[in-house]
Amino acid sequence: MIKEFRLPDLGEGLTESEILSWKVGVGDTVTLNQVIAEVETAKAVVELPSPFAGVIRELHEQPGTIVEVGKPIVSFEVADDAGTPPSASGDTAAGVREAEEGEAPKRQPNLVGYGAVIESSGRPTRRPRNFAAPVVEPVQTRPVVEPVETQPVETQFAETTPGERPRSTPPVRKLAKDLGVDLAAVTGTGPSGLITREDVQSYLEGTPTEAPGADQPVPDSRETGAGERETRTPIKGVRKFTAAAMVESAFTAPHVTEFLTVDVTPSMELLARLKGSREFSALKLTPLTLAAKAVLIALRRNPALNARWDEANQEIVTFNYVNLGIAAATPRGLTVPNIKDADAMSLAQLAEALTALTETARAGKTTPADLSGGTVSITNIGVFGIDAGTPILNPGEAAILAIGTVRTMPWEYRGEVALRQIMTLSLSFDHRLVDGEQGSRFLADVGAILAEPGMVLAMV
C-alpha cells in the first residue's frame, strides 16, 4: 500500500521548512528511521528520518522548495497489513483504494512528527495536530516503471510537464518576478531544461540563449556573473526568522541600554592562573567564560532580569532557573542556543558547555530544542574587536548583555595612571518589567565581579 509522509512540525510551532536535499531517490528501498532528507527550519538544519520501511515511490517537493507543515513531501510503498512486501514493479492499487475509500491508515513507528493512533489493542494515541489537514485529492492510477538506474536528485525535478510551472531555482524565480518575466515563455539552457539567471536576462534583452554542449561547462545559477552589479539572496531560513524576531522584539519591548566600563585586569590574571591549573588545563577558558559566570551570580541577586513579560495573561513570569543564551554567528546567520540550567553548573562545567555550544553552532548542528527556552542572553561582540553596542533582546527575554573586547589602556589605578586591561559591558533590558534601578544594580554586580573576582565571596 502507499503511505504519504507529511512534513511534521520540527519544533515549537514552526509553520514551514525548506527542503535542502534528498538523500534518497524514487525506487530506493529505505529502512525505518533511515535519513531520507535534510530540511532547514527557521531555526536549524534537521535530518529527517523515514517513518516507514519500504520503497520510495514519489518525492513531492524538490530541493530549494519551502513547504508548509502538514503537506505531503514523499510517498512510500510499504507492506500491507497481511504482510505483503512492497512491490518492486510499483503497483499502487492498494494506495489508490485507501485514498478513495477514505480509510484512516494505521501508522507505523517513527521518530518525527507523527505518533501511533489508537488500535484495537487499546494502545495510547497521540493528540491531533493543531494545523488543519490538507485536502487529499483523488489519486490517479498511472503505471510506475521500475527504474534501472536511480536518477540524481538534482535532475529528478528538472523536466517540465504540460500545465506544470517551469523548473528553476528560488533565486531565479525571484529575479523573474522582480523583472516581470513570465518563466513559461523562457527556454531553459540548464541541466534538463532548468531555467538559469542568464536565460531570464537573455529573454529580457531579446537575445536567444543556446543550451550548453557536451564540451561546455554547465553554468551554475547560484554564481554571480562578472558583469552583474548586485547579488540577490532569498530571505529564508535562519535569516528570515532572525529578522522577524528582531523586529518583533524592537517594536514590542521598550529597550533601555546601559554601559559600564570596567578594569578587568584581575579577571584576566585569574584566567591565566586557571589555564595553568591541572583542573582547567584541558578546558577552553575565555573572557566569555568568566563573564557568563558573573552573569549567573548577579542574577541570583537581581532575579527581575531573569523573567518574561506574559502579555496574554498579564503576568510577569520570573524563572527560578537560568537557561543562558549565547549569541553565535554561523554560516546560516545569527542563532542564540542556550545552556540549560546553567545556574547549577560549576565554572568547569560551564566552560565545557560553552565550548560544546559554539562548536555545534558553527557546524550547523544546533537543534530546535537548543534554540528554545532561553531566559537571558549574552552576546560576545569583543571577539570582533568591538567595545560596546546596543543589543536587541532575544524575544521573550528581559535582558541581554554584550561584552566588549579587552583592551590594554591607560587607567587610573591606586591613584596613578597605569596600563590596565579594560572591558565595556552593554546591558539592554525590557523596561516593562525591569526598572532602571534593577538593571543598574545587575550591571554593577557583573562589573564588580569582573573587576575583583574575590567579590563573589561577599555576594553568595
C-alpha positions in Angstrom: 0.0 0.0 0.0 1.0 3.6 -0.5 1.8 5.8 2.6 2.3 9.6 2.4 4.7 11.3 4.8 3.6 14.8 5.6 6.1 17.5 6.7 5.9 17.5 10.5 6.3 20.4 12.9 10.0 20.2 13.7 10.0 22.5 16.7 7.6 24.6 18.7 5.0 25.7 16.2 7.2 26.2 13.1 4.9 26.6 10.1 7.2 25.8 7.2 10.6 24.3 6.3 12.8 24.3 3.2 13.8 21.0 1.6 17.6 21.3 1.3 18.4 17.9 -0.2 17.0 14.4 -0.7 19.2 11.5 0.5 17.1 9.1 -1.5 15.6 8.8 -4.9 12.5 7.2 -6.5 12.8 3.4 -6.5 15.1 3.3 -3.5 14.4 0.9 -0.7 14.6 2.5 2.8 14.5 1.2 6.3 12.7 2.7 9.3 14.4 5.8 10.7 16.9 6.0 7.8 17.7 9.6 7.0 15.8 10.5 3.8 16.2 14.3 3.6 17.8 17.3 5.1 15.5 20.2 5.8 16.0 23.7 7.1 13.6 25.2 9.6 13.6 28.8 10.7 15.9 27.8 13.5 18.1 24.8 12.4 19.1 22.3 9.8 17.4 18.9 10.6 17.9 15.5 9.2 14.5 13.9 8.5 14.3 10.1 9.3 12.0 7.8 7.4 8.7 7.0 9.2 8.3 3.8 7.2 10.3 0.9 5.8 9.5 0.4 2.1 10.2 1.7 -1.4 10.2 5.4 -2.4 7.5 5.9 -5.0 7.3 9.7 -5.3 9.2 12.8 -4.0 6.5 15.5 -3.9 8.9 18.5 -3.5 12.2 19.5 -5.0 15.3 20.8 -3.1 15.0 24.6 -2.6 11.2 24.4 -2.1 9.7 25.9 1.1 6.9 23.5 2.3 4.2 24.2 4.8 3.8 21.9 7.7 1.3 19.2 7.0 1.9 18.9 3.2 3.0 15.6 1.7 6.6 15.5 0.8 7.2 11.8 0.0 5.2 8.7 -0.7 6.3 5.2 0.2 5.1 1.8 -0.8 5.0 -0.3 2.3 3.9 -3.8 3.3 0.2 -4.1 3.8 -1.5 -5.5 7.0 -1.3 -9.0 5.6 2.5 -8.7 5.5 2.7 -8.5 1.7 6.0 -6.7 0.9 6.3 -3.6 -1.3 6.0 -4.4 -5.0 9.2 -3.8 -6.9 7.1 -3.2 -10.0 5.4 -0.1 -8.4 1.8 -1.4 -8.2 -0.1 1.4 -6.5 -3.6 0.0 -6.5 -3.6 -0.5 -2.7 -2.7 3.1 -2.1 -5.3 4.3 -4.6 -8.0 2.2 -2.8 -7.0 3.6 0.5 -7.2 7.2 -0.7 -10.6 6.7 -2.5 -12.3 4.9 0.4 -11.0 7.4 2.9 -9.8 4.7 5.4 -7.5 6.0 8.1 -4.2 4.3 7.7 -2.6 2.6 10.6 0.6 4.4 11.4 3.9 2.7 11.8 6.5 3.7 14.4 8.6 6.7 13.5 10.7 9.4 15.1 9.4 12.7 13.8 6.0 14.4 13.9 3.6 11.5 13.9 2.9 9.0 16.7 0.8 5.9 16.9 -3.0 6.0 16.5 -5.5 4.1 18.7 -5.8 0.5 17.7 -8.0 -2.4 18.8 -5.3 -3.3 21.4 -6.1 -0.1 23.3 -2.7 1.4 22.9 -2.5 5.1 23.5 -2.7 7.6 20.7 -1.0 10.9 20.1 -3.2 14.0 20.3 -4.2 15.5 16.9 -2.0 18.2 15.3 -3.1 21.8 15.6 -2.8 22.5 11.9 -5.7 21.8 9.5 -5.1 18.7 7.4 -4.8 19.5 3.7 -7.5 18.3 1.4 -6.4 15.0 -0.2 -7.1 15.0 -3.9 -8.2 11.7 -5.6 -5.1 9.7 -6.6 -4.9 8.9 -10.3 -3.5 5.5 -11.2 -0.6 5.5 -13.5 1.9 2.8 -14.3 5.2 3.1 -12.4 8.2 1.8 -14.3 10.9 0.3 -12.2 14.0 2.5 -12.7 17.1 0.7 -13.9 19.3 3.4 -12.5 18.3 5.9 -9.9 18.3 9.4 -11.3 20.3 12.1 -9.3 18.2 14.2 -7.0 19.3 17.4 -8.8 17.7 16.3 -12.1 14.7 14.4 -10.9 12.6 17.6 -10.9 14.1 19.4 -13.9 11.7 18.1 -16.6 8.5 20.1 -17.1 5.2 18.5 -17.9 2.3 20.3 -19.5 0.5 22.5 -17.0 3.4 22.4 -14.6 5.4 25.6 -13.8 8.8 25.9 -15.4 11.7 24.4 -13.4 14.0 26.9 -11.9 15.7 27.7 -8.5 14.1 30.1 -6.0 16.6 32.9 -6.7 15.8 32.7 -10.4 12.1 32.7 -9.8 12.6 35.8 -7.6 14.7 37.5 -10.3 12.0 36.8 -12.9 9.2 38.1 -10.7 11.2 41.3 -10.0 11.8 41.8 -13.7 8.3 41.0 -14.7 9.3 37.9 -16.8 6.9 35.0 -17.3 9.1 31.9 -16.9 6.7 29.9 -19.1 8.0 31.9 -22.0 11.7 31.3 -21.2 13.7 28.5 -22.7 15.9 26.8 -20.1 19.5 26.0 -21.0 20.5 24.4 -17.7 20.5 20.7 -16.9 17.4 19.0 -18.4 15.9 22.4 -19.3 16.5 24.2 -15.9 16.0 27.9 -16.3 19.0 29.9 -15.2 19.6 33.6 -14.4 21.3 34.0 -17.8 18.2 32.6 -19.5 16.0 35.2 -17.8 18.3 38.1 -18.6 18.7 37.0 -22.2 14.9 36.7 -22.6 14.5 40.2 -21.2 17.2 41.6 -23.7 15.7 39.7 -26.6 18.9 37.6 -27.1 18.3 33.9 -27.6 20.3 31.5 -25.5 21.8 28.2 -26.5 21.9 25.1 -24.4 25.4 24.2 -23.4 27.0 21.5 -25.5 28.7 18.3 -24.2 32.0 20.1 -24.1 30.8 23.2 -22.4 30.6 23.6 -18.6 27.0 23.9 -17.3 26.6 27.4 -15.8 25.7 27.5 -12.1 22.7 29.6 -11.5 23.9 30.4 -8.0 27.1 32.1 -9.3 27.3 35.8 -9.8 28.4 36.8 -13.3 31.4 39.2 -13.6 29.2 41.9 -15.2 26.5 41.9 -12.5 26.4 44.9 -10.2 24.3 43.3 -7.5 23.6 40.0 -5.9 20.1 39.0 -4.7 19.8 36.4 -1.9 16.5 34.9 -0.9 15.4 35.8 2.6 14.6 32.5 4.2 15.7 30.1 7.0 17.5 31.5 9.9 17.9 34.9 8.4 14.2 35.3 7.9 13.4 34.0 11.4 16.1 36.3 13.0 14.8 39.4 11.1 11.2 38.8 12.1 12.2 38.1 15.8 14.4 41.2 16.0 11.6 43.4 14.5 9.1 42.0 16.9 11.4 42.5 19.9 12.4 46.0 18.9 8.8 47.2 18.5 7.3 45.2 21.4 9.7 45.6 24.3 10.8 49.1 25.3 14.6 48.7 25.2 16.9 50.5 27.6 20.7 50.1 27.2 23.2 51.0 29.9 27.0 50.9 29.7 29.7 50.2 32.2 33.5 50.3 31.5 35.5 48.0 33.9 39.1 47.3 34.8 39.1 43.5 34.3 42.8 43.1 34.9 42.2 40.9 38.0 39.9 38.6 36.0 42.4 38.3 33.2 45.1 37.4 35.7 42.7 34.8 37.2 42.1 33.4 33.8 45.8 32.9 33.2 46.2 31.1 36.6 43.2 28.8 35.8 44.6 27.8 32.5 47.8 26.7 34.2 46.0 24.6 36.8 45.5 20.9 36.4 41.7 21.1 36.8 41.3 23.6 33.9 44.2 22.8 31.7 42.2 20.7 29.2 39.3 23.3 29.1 38.9 26.3 26.8 38.7 29.3 29.1 38.0 32.8 27.7 36.7 36.2 29.0 33.3 34.9 28.0 33.5 32.1 30.4 34.1 34.4 33.4 31.5 36.9 32.1 28.9 34.1 31.9 29.7 33.0 35.4 29.5 36.6 36.6 26.0 37.0 35.0 24.8 33.8 36.7 25.9 35.0 40.1 24.5 38.5 39.6 21.1 37.1 38.5 20.7 35.5 42.0 20.8 39.0 43.5 18.7 40.5 40.7 16.1 37.9 39.6 14.0 40.6 37.8 16.3 40.3 34.8 15.6 36.5 34.5 12.0 37.0 33.6 9.4 37.2 30.9 6.5 39.5 30.1 3.4 37.4 29.5 1.1 39.7 27.6 -1.7 37.2 27.1 -2.1 36.5 30.9 -0.9 40.0 32.0 1.7 38.4 34.2 5.4 38.7 34.8 7.0 35.3 34.9 10.2 35.1 36.9 12.3 32.0 36.3 13.8 30.1 39.1 16.4 28.6 36.8 18.7 30.1 34.1 18.8 28.9 30.5 21.7 31.0 29.4 21.6 32.0 25.7 24.8 32.7 23.8 24.6 34.6 20.6 26.5 32.7 17.9 27.4 33.8 14.4 27.2 30.9 12.0 27.3 30.5 8.2 23.5 30.3 8.3 23.1 33.5 10.3 22.8 34.5 13.9 21.5 31.9 16.3 21.1 32.0 20.1 21.3 28.5 21.5 21.1 28.3 25.3 22.7 26.2 28.0 20.0 24.6 30.1 20.2 25.1 33.9 23.5 27.0 33.6 23.0 28.4 37.1 23.5 24.9 38.5 26.9 24.4 36.8 30.4 24.9 38.2 32.9 27.0 36.3 34.5 23.9 34.7 31.1 22.6 33.6 30.1 26.0 32.2 33.4 26.1 30.2 32.7 22.6 28.7 29.1 23.6 27.9 30.2 26.9 26.2 32.7 25.0 24.1 30.2 22.4 23.0 27.6 25.0 22.2 29.9 27.1 20.0 31.3 24.1 18.1 27.8 22.7 17.5 26.6 26.1 16.3 29.5 26.6 13.9 29.0 23.1 12.5 25.3 23.9 11.8 24.1 21.1 14.1 22.2 23.1 16.7 18.8 21.5 17.3 15.5 23.5 17.6 15.4 22.3 21.3 18.7 24.0 22.0 17.4 27.3 20.5 14.2 27.3 22.6 13.5 28.1 26.2 16.2 30.7 26.8 15.7 33.0 29.8 18.6 35.6 29.5 21.4 36.0 26.9 25.0 37.2 26.3 26.5 38.3 23.1 30.3 38.4 22.8 31.0 41.3 20.4 34.5 41.5 21.8 35.6 38.7 19.5 35.2 41.1 16.6 37.2 43.9 18.3 34.1 45.9 19.2 33.9 47.8 22.5 30.2 48.4 23.0 26.8 48.3 21.3 23.0 48.3 21.9 22.0 44.6 21.6 18.4 43.8 20.9 16.6 41.5 23.3 16.0 37.9 22.3 12.2 37.7 22.1 10.6 36.5 25.3 13.6 37.5 27.5 14.1 40.5 29.8 17.8 41.2 29.3 20.8 40.7 27.1 24.4 41.6 28.0 27.0 42.5 25.3 30.7 42.1 26.4 33.2 44.1 24.6 36.8 43.4 23.7 39.5 43.5 26.4 41.9 46.4 25.6 45.1 47.5 27.3 44.6 51.1 28.1 45.9 53.9 30.4 43.7 53.7 33.5 43.6 55.2 37.0 44.9 52.6 39.4 45.7 53.3 43.0 46.0 57.0 42.5 48.3 56.7 39.5 47.9 56.1 35.7 48.8 52.6 34.7 48.3 50.3 31.7 45.3 48.1 32.6 43.0 45.7 30.8 39.7 47.3 30.2 36.3 45.9 29.0 33.0 47.7 28.4 29.7 46.0 29.2 26.4 46.9 27.4 23.2 45.8 29.0 19.8 46.1 27.3 16.7 45.3 29.2 12.9 45.3 28.9 11.7 48.4 30.8 8.2 47.0 31.2 9.4 44.6 33.8 12.9 45.8 34.7 13.2 49.2 36.4 16.3 51.3 35.9 17.4 50.6 39.4 17.2 46.8 39.0 19.0 46.9 35.7 21.7 49.2 37.1 22.3 47.0 40.1 22.6 43.9 38.0 25.1 45.6 35.7 27.1 46.9 38.6 27.2 43.4 40.2 28.6 41.9 37.0 31.1 44.7 36.7 32.2 44.3 40.4 32.8 40.5 39.9 34.9 41.0 36.8 36.8 43.9 38.4 37.5 41.8 41.5 36.6 38.1 41.4 37.0 37.9 45.1 33.8 40.0 45.5 31.9 36.7 44.9 32.6 35.8 48.5 30.6 38.8 49.6 27.7 38.1 47.2 26.9 34.4 47.6 
